[in-house]
Structures are given as structure tokens and as C-alpha cells.
Amino acid sequence: MSGTGTDRGTAGGERLRRWRMVLGGGEADGTGCALTGRDAAMDAALGALYGGGGEAGSRRTSGARSAGLGGSAPNVARWLGDIRTYFPSSVVQVMQRDAIERLGLAALLLEPEMLEAVEPDVHLVGTLLSLNKAMPETTKETARAVVRKVVEQVEKRLANRTRATLTGALDRSARISRPRHHDIDWNRTIQANLKNYLPEYRTVVPERLIGYGRAARSVKKEVILCIDQSGSMAASVVYASVFGAVLASMRSIATRLVVFDTAIVDLTDQLDDPVDVLFGTQLGGGTDINRALAYCQSKITRPADTVVVLISDLYEGGIRNEMLKRVAAMKGAGVEFVTLLALSDEGAPAYDREHAAALAALGAPAFACTPDLFPEVMAAALEKRPLPIP
């Protein structure tokens, strides 16, 4: 590729090329650097989404060339193919999300051909779930296939580690004093018997054995996931549904999954398939945390062995004081209460700081949690030890 009046092989020429890609064309182009070949194609793909000018989504470049997605399904399908050709998957996902938000392309996702062209990710799943009620029957099977692909990716990334971490936590929370040999926790046993050290034999006499509880078939703990399904919580709903299915697959944990806005839906009977759980949600609407917690509270039968996980940005549309009283009552009864402002990789979320501070004063600090940290948070809650708050 050659630049105008510039040796593109030099460091200065490469800098001009990069600035040209950033600035775009037309009036923004003060570099004197022309684009050809792959660079021109990448510039056109970017211009179709991020360019300014008359038509939404168009950017005038040097000469008569212009780019834009417009409202045409063929144009969008071609553009989706282009960006997958020129950019890595992580960038493609960001550009798709921006296209849906900036250019109002969500309606095009109701067409099967569009869904087959997009790069599946958690944010796309959230968009599809928000369109679920408007989705024609011809699109629903394709949408389910897209959602299932993302769910399987998330499960592959997180499921085994979650099971291993929580199994260890359950065993440690059920230590026994007369363990079998292979159940002995040697570190804690030695620590407890240091007073019985015999210098002449250079050994410790284990007067008292401490062991891990054996993996029992009976339920040891109960977990209630209470998930805010307002529109801002889309990614959290996806991850929480996958984690709910993973927890439900563990015989030692009785798992209940509840989603809410101003209404409440108990999806526990669908936990064997997180895709069914996701399509049972209805993203958007208001928020009544107090009502949701009242329902969860009514389902608690063994408070000392129960963990309630509220996943919400805490923008309460219900009765604030009643919500706080319910949290205090559950904690007073021995329930481990965890408040997650988000369960996603999206960084710091927007949330109601006054409500978060009030929960912290009750001993239930609210914090955002990544999917990778969630197993450790749950393990700490099951063992009733301090949470690993970021």
C-alpha cells in the first residue's frame, strides 16, 4: 500500500496511516495519506458505523465514496461479514453492540438470516432476550441456537471450576471429628495437636483428628438466586442463569432461581437447561426488590444452611424500608446474604449508592462481581467466612 507523498514503509508513514484510520476521511483527513486495499475496506466498515454526516451511520470520505448501513438487511448482512473478516472476535462483538445501540438495528435481529451472520456473545443474548416477545416463530429456533452457543461457551469456561470450588467449600463446612483416614485434614489436625509434639521422636501425636465432611448424598446447603431482570442487568441474567444450572447439578446444594421486575417468576423447575431459564425471563420493566425478597424469604426452611444471593443494581421501585427489614430479618435468622450489583465482565456498574450503603450497614455489603470471582464468593458464603470483595 502506498501513501500520498509519504513512504508508508517509514515509521512516520505508519503513524500517518494510523492517524488516517482514526480520523476518517473528508474534512477529518488532514494527513495526506490515502488508503487502499484492506485498509480502505476496514475504513469503510468503521465509517458505516461510526461516521458522521447526513445519513445515520454514514461517513463521507475523500472523493465521492460514502458508507452507511441504512435500514437494509442485505447491507447489514454484508457489513457483518466484513467486520468478521477484518477484525478479531472481541472487536466484532463491540462493533455489533454499538451498531444495535447507535443505529437501531435490533429489529433486524428478528430475521433468521441476520442471526446466522452475527458473532454470538453475552450482550447479543441480552438483546435477543429483550426481543423475545416480539420474535416471530420463524426466528425463535435460530435465536435459541445462538443463545445455546453462548451458554455452552460460558459453561465450558466456568462450570468445572465452580463445582470444584464449591465441593471443597461444602466439605470444609462439614468437618467431622472422627474422620476416616482419607478424610483427614492433615494441616488442621497437626495445628490442633502441636502441644503433643514429641521432640525425641520428632513427631506429633494426633490426639484429636480433624477431617473434611465426606461428600454426602443429602442436601447440605440451600442457595436462592434472586435476579433483577430489568434491562440494565442483561449480562448478569445470562451469567446467573448458567451458574444456577451449575449449582443445581450439585446434589449437595438445593438451588432455587427467581427472576423479578415488578412481578416474580420462579424458574427453578427449568434449571436443568439454562437456555430455557433465559427464555423464561423478560428483560425490561420496573423493579420491586422488596416483593422479590418476600417471596424468597417464604421459601427458606433452613436459615442457618441457606445462602441468598441478590443480583441487582438496587434501584428499588418498591418499599425501601421493608426491603431493608427483610434483609435484616434473614441475616438475624442465620441466612448468609450476598448482594451483587452486577455479575458480569462489564466493569463498575451504575447502582443506587444509598441502598448499597444501607445494606452494608446491615452487614451485607454490595459489590460488583465478575463471573471468574463468583465461585470464590459462593465458597466463602457457604463456609460463613468473609467474602472476597474486590
C-alpha positions as CSV (number, residue, x, y, z in Angstrom):
1,M,0.0,0.0,0.0
2,S,1.3,3.4,-0.8
3,G,0.6,6.8,0.7
4,T,0.4,10.2,-1.0
5,G,3.8,11.9,-0.8
6,T,4.8,9.6,2.1
7,D,6.9,6.5,2.2
8,R,4.5,4.1,4.0
9,G,7.4,1.9,5.0
10,T,8.8,4.5,7.3
11,A,7.9,5.0,11.0
12,G,6.5,8.4,10.1
13,G,4.4,7.0,7.3
14,E,3.0,4.3,9.6
15,R,2.0,6.9,12.1
16,L,0.2,8.9,9.4
17,R,-1.6,5.7,8.3
18,R,-2.8,5.1,11.8
19,W,-4.0,8.7,12.3
20,R,-5.8,8.5,8.9
21,M,-7.6,5.3,10.1
22,V,-8.6,7.1,13.3
23,L,-9.7,10.4,11.8
24,G,-11.6,9.0,8.8
25,G,-11.9,10.9,5.6
26,G,-13.3,14.1,4.1
27,E,-12.8,17.1,6.4
28,A,-11.3,15.0,9.1
29,D,-8.5,13.9,6.8
30,G,-5.5,16.2,7.2
31,T,-2.9,13.5,6.9
32,G,-2.4,13.5,3.1
33,C,-2.4,9.7,3.4
34,A,-4.6,7.7,1.0
35,L,-6.0,4.3,1.9
36,T,-6.1,1.3,-0.5
37,G,-6.9,-2.4,-0.4
38,R,-7.5,-3.9,3.1
39,D,-7.1,-0.5,4.8
40,A,-9.7,1.1,2.7
41,A,-12.1,-1.8,3.3
42,M,-11.6,-1.6,7.1
43,D,-12.1,2.2,6.9
44,A,-15.4,1.7,5.1
45,A,-16.6,-0.8,7.7
46,L,-15.8,1.6,10.5
47,G,-17.3,4.5,8.6
48,A,-20.5,2.7,8.1
49,L,-21.0,2.6,11.9
50,Y,-19.0,5.5,13.4
51,G,-19.0,8.0,10.6
52,G,-20.8,11.4,10.9
53,G,-22.7,13.1,8.2
54,G,-26.2,13.3,6.8
55,E,-27.5,9.7,6.9
56,A,-27.3,7.9,10.2
57,G,-24.3,5.7,10.2
58,S,-22.6,7.2,7.2
59,R,-19.2,8.9,6.9
60,R,-18.1,10.9,3.9
61,T,-14.6,10.0,2.8
62,S,-12.3,11.6,0.3
63,G,-13.9,11.7,-3.1
64,A,-17.5,10.6,-3.8
65,R,-17.3,7.4,-1.7
66,S,-19.7,7.2,1.3
67,A,-20.5,4.4,3.7
68,G,-23.6,3.5,5.6
69,L,-25.7,0.7,6.9
70,G,-29.1,2.3,6.4
71,G,-32.0,0.1,7.2
72,S,-31.2,-2.5,4.6
73,A,-30.9,-6.1,5.8
74,P,-28.6,-7.1,2.8
75,N,-26.3,-4.1,3.6
76,V,-26.2,-5.1,7.3
77,A,-25.5,-8.8,6.5
78,R,-22.7,-7.8,4.2
79,W,-21.3,-5.4,6.8
80,L,-21.4,-8.1,9.5
81,G,-19.4,-10.4,7.2
82,D,-16.9,-7.6,6.5
83,I,-16.2,-6.8,10.1
84,R,-15.7,-10.5,10.9
85,T,-13.1,-10.6,8.1
86,Y,-11.1,-7.6,9.2
87,F,-11.3,-7.5,13.0
88,P,-10.8,-10.0,15.8
89,S,-13.8,-11.5,17.6
90,S,-13.6,-9.2,20.6
91,V,-13.7,-6.1,18.4
92,V,-16.5,-7.6,16.3
93,Q,-18.6,-8.0,19.4
94,V,-18.1,-4.4,20.4
95,M,-19.0,-3.2,16.9
96,Q,-22.1,-5.3,16.8
97,R,-23.2,-3.9,20.1
98,D,-22.6,-0.4,19.0
99,A,-24.5,-1.0,15.8
100,I,-27.5,-2.2,17.7
101,E,-27.4,0.7,20.1
102,R,-26.4,3.6,17.7
103,L,-28.3,2.6,14.6
104,G,-31.4,0.9,15.9
105,L,-30.7,-2.4,14.2
106,A,-32.3,-4.5,16.9
107,A,-35.4,-5.1,14.7
108,L,-33.2,-6.8,12.1
109,L,-32.2,-9.4,14.6
110,L,-35.7,-10.8,14.3
111,E,-34.7,-12.2,10.9
112,P,-33.0,-15.6,10.9
113,E,-30.5,-14.6,8.2
114,M,-29.3,-11.8,10.5
115,L,-28.9,-14.1,13.5
116,E,-26.8,-16.5,11.4
117,A,-24.4,-13.7,10.4
118,V,-23.7,-12.2,13.9
119,E,-20.9,-13.1,16.3
120,P,-22.6,-14.6,19.4
121,D,-21.8,-13.1,22.8
122,V,-23.4,-12.4,26.1
123,H,-24.5,-8.9,25.0
124,L,-26.2,-10.3,21.9
125,V,-28.0,-12.8,24.1
126,G,-29.3,-9.9,26.3
127,T,-30.6,-8.1,23.2
128,L,-32.3,-11.3,21.9
129,L,-34.0,-11.9,25.3
130,S,-35.3,-8.3,25.3
131,L,-36.8,-9.0,21.8
132,N,-38.2,-12.4,22.8
133,K,-41.9,-11.4,22.9
134,A,-41.7,-9.7,19.5
135,M,-39.8,-12.5,17.9
136,P,-41.6,-14.4,15.1
137,E,-41.8,-18.2,15.3
138,T,-39.5,-18.5,12.2
139,T,-36.7,-16.8,14.2
140,K,-37.1,-18.4,17.6
141,E,-35.2,-21.6,16.8
142,T,-32.3,-19.7,15.3
143,A,-32.3,-17.4,18.3
144,R,-32.3,-20.4,20.7
145,A,-29.3,-21.8,18.8
146,V,-27.4,-18.5,19.2
147,V,-28.2,-18.4,22.9
148,R,-27.3,-22.0,23.4
149,K,-23.9,-21.5,21.7
150,V,-23.1,-18.6,24.1
151,V,-24.4,-20.6,27.1
152,E,-22.1,-23.5,26.2
153,Q,-19.1,-21.2,25.9
154,V,-19.8,-19.8,29.4
155,E,-20.4,-23.2,30.9
156,K,-17.2,-24.5,29.4
157,R,-15.3,-21.6,30.9
158,L,-16.8,-21.7,34.4
159,A,-18.6,-25.0,35.2
160,N,-15.8,-27.3,36.3
161,R,-14.0,-24.7,38.4
162,T,-17.3,-23.7,40.1
163,R,-18.1,-27.3,41.0
164,A,-14.6,-28.0,42.3
165,T,-14.5,-24.8,44.4
166,L,-17.9,-25.3,45.9
167,T,-17.4,-29.0,46.6
168,G,-14.3,-28.1,48.6
169,A,-16.2,-25.4,50.5
170,L,-19.0,-27.8,51.3
171,D,-16.6,-30.4,52.6
172,R,-14.8,-27.8,54.8
173,S,-18.1,-26.6,56.1
174,A,-18.9,-30.1,57.4
175,R,-15.7,-31.0,59.2
176,I,-16.0,-34.1,61.4
177,S,-14.0,-35.1,64.5
178,R,-13.8,-38.9,63.8
179,P,-12.8,-38.9,60.1
180,R,-11.7,-41.9,58.1
181,H,-8.1,-41.8,57.0
182,H,-8.7,-40.4,53.6
183,D,-11.0,-37.7,55.0
184,I,-8.4,-36.3,57.5
185,D,-7.5,-32.6,57.1
186,W,-3.8,-33.0,58.0
187,N,-3.0,-29.3,58.2
188,R,-5.7,-28.6,60.7
189,T,-5.0,-31.8,62.6
190,I,-1.3,-31.0,63.0
191,Q,-2.1,-27.4,64.1
192,A,-4.6,-28.7,66.7
193,N,-2.1,-31.2,68.1
194,L,1.2,-29.2,68.3
195,K,1.0,-29.4,72.1
196,N,1.6,-33.1,71.7
197,Y,4.9,-32.8,69.9
198,L,7.5,-35.4,71.0
199,P,11.0,-34.0,70.4
200,E,12.7,-37.3,70.9
201,Y,10.6,-38.8,68.1
202,R,10.3,-35.6,66.1
203,T,6.7,-36.2,65.6
204,V,3.2,-35.0,66.7
205,V,0.8,-37.4,68.4
206,P,-2.6,-36.7,66.8
207,E,-4.7,-36.9,69.9
208,R,-7.6,-35.3,68.1
209,L,-8.3,-35.8,64.4
210,I,-10.0,-33.2,62.2
211,G,-11.4,-34.2,58.9
212,Y,-13.4,-32.9,56.0
213,G,-17.0,-34.0,55.8
214,R,-17.5,-36.7,53.3
215,A,-19.4,-35.9,50.2
216,A,-22.9,-36.8,51.3
217,R,-25.8,-37.6,49.1
218,S,-28.1,-35.4,51.3
219,V,-28.5,-31.7,50.8
220,K,-26.1,-29.7,52.9
221,K,-26.9,-26.1,51.8
222,E,-29.7,-24.2,50.1
223,V,-29.0,-21.4,47.6
224,I,-31.5,-18.9,46.4
225,L,-30.5,-16.8,43.4
226,C,-32.7,-13.7,43.2
227,I,-32.1,-11.9,39.9
228,D,-33.2,-8.4,38.8
229,Q,-34.3,-8.7,35.2
230,S,-34.5,-5.0,34.5
231,G,-32.9,-4.0,31.2
232,S,-29.6,-2.9,32.6
233,M,-29.0,-6.3,34.1
234,A,-29.0,-8.3,30.9
235,A,-25.4,-9.7,31.2
236,S,-25.9,-10.6,34.8
237,V,-29.1,-12.5,34.0
238,V,-27.1,-14.6,31.4
239,Y,-24.3,-15.5,33.8
240,A,-26.6,-16.1,36.8
241,S,-28.7,-18.5,34.8
242,V,-25.6,-20.5,33.8
243,F,-24.4,-20.5,37.4
244,G,-27.8,-21.5,38.6
245,A,-27.8,-24.6,36.3
246,V,-24.3,-25.5,37.5
247,L,-25.3,-25.2,41.2
248,A,-28.5,-27.2,40.5
249,S,-26.3,-30.0,39.1
250,M,-24.6,-30.5,42.5
251,R,-26.5,-32.9,44.7
252,S,-25.4,-31.3,48.0
253,I,-26.9,-27.9,47.0
254,A,-30.6,-27.3,46.7
255,T,-30.8,-24.4,44.3
256,R,-33.7,-22.0,43.6
257,L,-33.7,-19.4,40.9
258,V,-36.1,-16.4,41.0
259,V,-36.2,-13.5,38.5
260,F,-38.1,-10.4,39.1
261,D,-39.1,-6.9,37.9
262,T,-42.4,-5.7,39.4
263,A,-43.6,-9.4,39.1
264,I,-41.8,-12.5,40.2
265,V,-41.1,-15.7,38.2
266,D,-39.7,-18.8,39.9
267,L,-37.7,-20.7,37.2
268,T,-36.3,-23.4,39.5
269,D,-38.1,-26.2,37.6
270,Q,-36.2,-25.2,34.4
271,L,-32.7,-25.2,35.9
272,D,-31.7,-28.3,34.0
273,D,-31.4,-26.2,30.9
274,P,-30.2,-22.6,31.3
275,V,-31.4,-21.7,27.8
276,D,-35.0,-22.5,29.0
277,V,-34.3,-20.3,32.0
278,L,-33.1,-17.4,29.8
279,F,-36.2,-17.6,27.6
280,G,-38.3,-17.6,30.7
281,T,-37.0,-14.2,31.6
282,Q,-38.5,-10.9,30.4
283,L,-35.8,-8.2,30.3
284,G,-37.0,-4.7,31.0
285,G,-39.8,-3.2,33.2
286,G,-39.7,-1.9,36.7
287,T,-38.1,-3.2,39.9
288,D,-39.7,-4.4,43.2
289,I,-36.8,-5.8,45.2
290,N,-38.9,-5.9,48.4
291,R,-41.5,-8.1,46.8
292,A,-39.0,-10.5,45.4
293,L,-37.2,-10.8,48.7
294,A,-40.5,-11.5,50.4
295,Y,-41.0,-14.4,48.1
296,C,-37.5,-15.7,48.6
297,Q,-37.9,-15.4,52.4
298,S,-41.1,-17.5,52.3
299,K,-39.1,-20.3,50.6
300,I,-36.4,-20.6,53.3
301,T,-36.7,-23.7,55.5
302,R,-33.2,-24.0,57.0
303,P,-32.0,-20.4,57.6
304,A,-28.6,-21.4,59.1
305,D,-27.8,-23.5,55.9
306,T,-29.2,-21.0,53.4
307,V,-27.4,-18.5,51.1
308,V,-29.5,-15.8,49.4
309,V,-27.8,-14.1,46.5
310,L,-29.5,-10.9,45.4
311,I,-28.2,-9.7,42.0
312,S,-29.5,-6.2,41.4
313,D,-28.4,-2.6,40.8
314,L,-30.6,-1.7,43.8
315,Y,-32.8,0.9,42.0
316,E,-35.8,0.0,44.1
317,G,-39.3,0.8,42.9
318,G,-40.9,-1.0,45.9
319,I,-40.9,-0.2,49.6
320,R,-37.3,0.6,50.6
321,N,-37.6,0.3,54.4
322,E,-39.4,-3.0,54.1
323,M,-36.7,-4.3,51.8
324,L,-34.0,-3.5,54.4
325,K,-36.1,-5.0,57.2
326,R,-36.4,-8.3,55.2
327,V,-32.6,-8.4,54.7
328,A,-32.1,-7.8,58.5
329,A,-34.6,-10.4,59.4
330,M,-33.0,-13.0,57.1
331,K,-29.5,-12.3,58.5
332,G,-30.8,-12.4,62.1
333,A,-32.2,-15.9,61.4
334,G,-28.8,-17.1,60.2
335,V,-29.1,-16.7,56.5
336,E,-25.9,-15.7,54.6
337,F,-27.0,-12.8,52.4
338,V,-24.9,-11.7,49.4
339,T,-25.6,-8.6,47.3
340,L,-24.1,-8.4,43.8
341,L,-24.5,-5.1,41.9
342,A,-23.7,-7.0,38.8
343,L,-22.4,-10.4,37.7
344,S,-20.5,-9.6,34.5
345,D,-17.2,-8.6,33.0
346,E,-18.5,-5.1,32.2
347,G,-16.7,-3.2,34.9
348,A,-18.2,-0.9,37.5
349,P,-22.0,-0.7,37.2
350,A,-24.4,2.1,37.9
351,Y,-26.2,1.4,41.1
352,D,-28.2,3.1,44.0
353,R,-25.5,4.1,46.4
354,E,-27.9,4.9,49.2
355,H,-29.3,1.5,49.2
356,A,-25.9,-0.1,48.9
357,A,-24.7,1.8,52.0
358,A,-27.8,0.8,53.9
359,L,-27.2,-2.9,53.1
360,A,-23.5,-2.6,54.1
361,A,-24.6,-1.2,57.5
362,L,-26.6,-4.4,57.9
363,G,-23.5,-6.5,57.3
364,A,-24.5,-7.3,53.7
365,P,-22.0,-5.2,51.6
366,A,-23.0,-4.8,47.9
367,F,-20.3,-5.1,45.2
368,A,-19.9,-6.0,41.6
369,C,-18.6,-9.5,40.8
370,T,-17.0,-11.0,37.7
371,P,-18.0,-14.5,36.7
372,D,-14.5,-15.7,37.5
373,L,-14.8,-14.4,41.1
374,F,-18.3,-15.8,41.7
375,P,-17.2,-19.3,42.7
376,E,-14.9,-17.9,45.4
377,V,-17.7,-15.6,46.6
378,M,-20.1,-18.6,46.9
379,A,-17.5,-20.7,48.6
380,A,-16.9,-18.1,51.2
381,A,-20.7,-17.7,51.8
382,L,-21.2,-21.5,52.1
383,E,-18.4,-21.6,54.7
384,K,-19.7,-18.5,56.5
385,R,-16.3,-16.7,56.2
386,P,-15.7,-13.1,55.0
387,L,-16.5,-12.6,51.3
388,P,-13.6,-11.8,48.9
389,I,-14.9,-8.4,48.0
390,P,-12.8,-6.8,45.2
